[in-house]
């Protein structure tokens, strides 16, 4: 019984650690916690977010200087999301729907 309880606690902790950091809701500390984002990048992101929230990954990439598709893939893999969607989700989903039509 103790092993089951400890296993559940470990699984819950792992799920919390892997939870995404949404770029439209994140604080400076949240952004800095994502591997690959430092103080300079988080500052650029927050400056652009003050103007208006990011619509999607393309909007984020186009508005934040120094953030390209390669970095977007890496940051998404580290847990960064835009409107709770990872980079690959926004790229693959439209392509998949176009094929099904």
BELFEN-V759620 format. One record per backbone hydrogen bond with DSSP energy under -0.5 kcal/mol. CO is the residue of the C=O (numbers start at 0). NH is the residue of the N-H. E is the energy in kcal/mol with one decimal. If there is no record, write none. Layout:
# BELFEN-V759620
<<CO/NH/E> <CO/NH/E>>
This chain:
# BELFEN-V759620
<<0/4/-2.2> <1/5/-2.7> <2/6/-2.3> <3/7/-2.4> <4/8/-2.3> <5/9/-2.4> <6/10/-2.3> <7/11/-2.3> <8/12/-2.4> <9/13/-2.3> <10/14/-2.2> <11/15/-2.1> <12/16/-2.3> <13/17/-1.8> <15/18/-0.9> <19/21/-0.7> <20/80/-2.5> <21/24/-1.5> <21/25/-1.8> <26/30/-2.5> <27/31/-2.7> <28/32/-1.2> <30/33/-1.4> <32/34/-0.5> <33/36/-2.2> <35/37/-0.6> <37/41/-2.6> <38/42/-1.9> <39/43/-1.9> <40/44/-2.5> <41/45/-2.5> <42/46/-2.3> <43/47/-2.2> <44/48/-2.4> <45/49/-1.7> <46/50/-0.7> <47/50/-0.6> <47/51/-1.4> <55/59/-2.1> <56/60/-2.9> <57/61/-2.3> <58/62/-1.8> <59/63/-2.0> <62/64/-0.8> <63/66/-1.7> <65/67/-0.7> <67/71/-2.3> <68/72/-2.3> <69/73/-1.9> <70/74/-3.1> <71/75/-2.4> <72/76/-2.0> <73/77/-1.3> <74/79/-2.6> <75/78/-1.3> <78/20/-2.9> <80/22/-3.0> <81/84/-1.0> <84/81/-2.3> <85/89/-1.4> <86/90/-1.4> <87/91/-3.0> <88/92/-1.7> <89/93/-0.6> <90/94/-0.8> <91/95/-2.6> <92/96/-2.1> <93/97/-1.8> <94/98/-1.6> <95/99/-1.6> <96/100/-0.8>>
